[in-house]
Amino acid sequence: MKPIEIFSLNGTWRLKRENGKEKLSAEVPGSVFEALLHQNIIKDPFYGVNEQKMAWIHESNWKYEKEFTISREFLTHQHVTLCFKGIDTISKIFLNGTYIGSTKNLFMANEFEVKSLLREGNNKLEVIIYSPTQAAQELMKIHGKLVTDETALPGIEYLRKAQYSFGWDWGPKLPDMGIWKPIELIGHDGIRLESYYIMQEFEHDNSNTQSAPKIKSVHLSIIVNVDANKELLSTRECKIKVELIDPEGLPIMEKEQRLKTLSTKFDFTIIAPKLWWIHELGAPNLYQIKLSLHEKELIESLQGHFGIRELKLIRNPDKWGETFYFSLNGIPIFAKGANWIPVDSFIPRGKKLGLYEKNLLNAKKANMNMLRVWGGGIYEDDLFYEICDKLGILVWQDFPFACRIYPAYEEFLENMRSEIIQNVKRLRNHPSLALWCGNNEIEQLWKYLLLRIENQNPDRIHLCERGYIKIFEELIPNFLKQLDPQHPYWPSSPSNGFVNNNLGKIDSNSPDRGDSHFWSVWHGGRSFKSYRKFNSRFMSEFGFESFPSMKTIKEFCPPEQFNIHSPIMESHQKNPAGNKKILNYMKRRFKLPEHFEKQVWLSQIMQAEAIEYGVEHWRRQRNEFHCMGSLYWQLNDCWPVCSWSSLDYFNRWKVLHYFAKRFYASLFPSVEEKKDEISFWVSNDLKEEKSILYSWKILNCEGKIIAKGKYNTKISPLCSLKLGSVDSESLQLISNNPHDYVIFYELSLEQEDQEMENLNVLSGFRLLTAPKNFSLKNPELSITFLNEHENKDLLDEFLLEIKSKNVALYVFIESDLIDFIASDNFFSMEPNKKKIVKINYIKPLKNVKIYSREEIKKSFIVSSLFDMFSEK
């Protein structure tokens, strides 16, 4: 039996539009939009209102063609399989003029046996990609119109295609098409490695009852599946070997077995395993697994990484209702992070631009330990999970269903079954995978969705309800029981759990059990204080909008339209009346600057304020597992847009991302101000007790200290602690003028913990009323460059010292020449204080001029809230 051979069909193809003049070359993997852009046939769809001129692309059919040469030796294999790792989405495929099959699912691979059609020498492969919008229209004519959001093109729920691509309240209507993943010919002789699954069973050491039980050993059951004819197995002497390599790269175990059935099980026991942890609790240790299939000589090999960790979703009855939190290796985790959407409207391009690495590294830099892959996107690229594995970031994985009623006719269900099986097998061994979730918001929105379907007769409504239960409470969980019993399943987000016959009859967004989405702030127009009235068990979605940075706005908008309500700015705001909503919130909290650039900055400051206000409240509720998660909407953007993200499309940090770095720190100080009391808190998400010094001051707008105090104490692991409080009335803050007082607070660690990066000193501030009421004075900020003799040859690193003469709120550093990440930004300063900030230059997505170190130094400007309203 010969070794398996792989013949790649990636690279340059021909692409042409059916019944059109456009003929061009296209890269595979890639997409139609990407090819048209690369060869300047269309203008940038992200610029101006160009999006509105692109419908002809997704309303057309496109043909990919490639000629390739096959050797006689390759054709001596008994089988040749043509494997498409991913086609977007509806296609027909022809090899040497013969139709071989079709595809209708973006999320899955498709394989075809093609040996009989291949010939030695030249061959031709053709893939016709059909218009997704036309296909959706045709399916609606057959099956009736189901719910479609007004921000989206209609009919998307009938296609197994990324839902966001048809338009969302942050995304453009640019449904892509193309061959978005690799293609290969596989020459084999009837036996191939298909998949493997690693089951983990732990033995605990329960001798220390004061802490989480330690893991003494882990028993691994590794199930290896092959794709083969059963009769062939009985006639061949094939063997499978499994090798395990520890996180340091040392081989530790190997076993070999004769291949007798399609599924072969291997058992290993590892004593004192090196565990996989989220990054704030330890090292994300990764073991390596190598599989080899051989008969005398090697036929095929696979390798991958896995982590040894015990992860559970804990749901126990308690005095509030029911807990909802994740336990990792016995440690209860407060989940801190954001919701993840696809990296680009044209996903293959986003991967080539390095947006997976950039976004995920920046998530870790902001101290995030969990990301929720939202249900309107995709099962993410392998690269996403591999990076999360290495960085120690957990993944909440939605199945790709969101905010719609989905059909349940048999052809749709069968298409979906294949998709689920493939992707569960693909992702189940990643240690970062924490949970499978059926869908986004369908359960919560059910009554609203039913009101918007055609033909609202009882039979049709019953059919819709039965379809929901069939998909999300029967079909998906049943597959998971078979294919991945180790990971928990949650039917919807938000949800209390399985609804059975109570769909649409219960409060799916209850604060007492399950996970929650909270949109009374922003969509509901309520103040930030509303966050404190909703004591969620696990806040999996909440958010507040802002504009992207001016550098990003300049990428899509000319200066003459630098106005919040200009046509281009409105076209890059997909939430109905979103820009008006930003202005309304801004007027509540701030004086409105005249200059557009300052309005942009202020929108970001306001967004950061809002999310911080919610996160600090929920982190204070972690005791007794009352609240154990905060995932804000959203981490990233798929195009340059006004949205809820903390990282814009070009990966520039908004103010929120700097705030997130602070409010997601493992040790986090906060202040809770009430009408009659000011309380001082600290939250500890580490598994060790820490000795801390917490100091606070209350200043008036002139910088005079009215009161101060400090707490020198220890904080237990995995808890929030109220350190103390002061009576507002006793300080006469209420009776005098609460508008002109500010609280500064700071947390530092004892000397032995000084090596802990990002935990040495954390500081913050809190006003007692809206910032517009505080009497700002010119802080007279100054900036000095330090250690220039050491860094004079470096372009990528600067050390700045900032001084403030008076109270300075939201001090920030900016440069109109370069993109950078600061060690801290948008912080506040007491009078006559200084702060040292490290600046790291980052490579932008687009090529820009290279500047000298002196030019970059001169470009840095330090400003504050005072400057938002000054004339400069």
Order of alpha helices (4+ residues) and beta strands (2+ residues): beta-beta-beta-alpha-alpha-beta-beta-beta-beta-beta-beta-alpha-beta-beta-beta-alpha-beta-beta-beta-beta-beta-beta-beta-beta-beta-alpha-alpha-beta-alpha-beta-alpha-beta-alpha-alpha-alpha-beta-beta-beta-alpha-alpha-alpha-alpha-beta-alpha-beta-beta-beta-beta-beta-beta-beta-beta-alpha-beta-beta-beta-beta-beta-alpha-beta-alpha
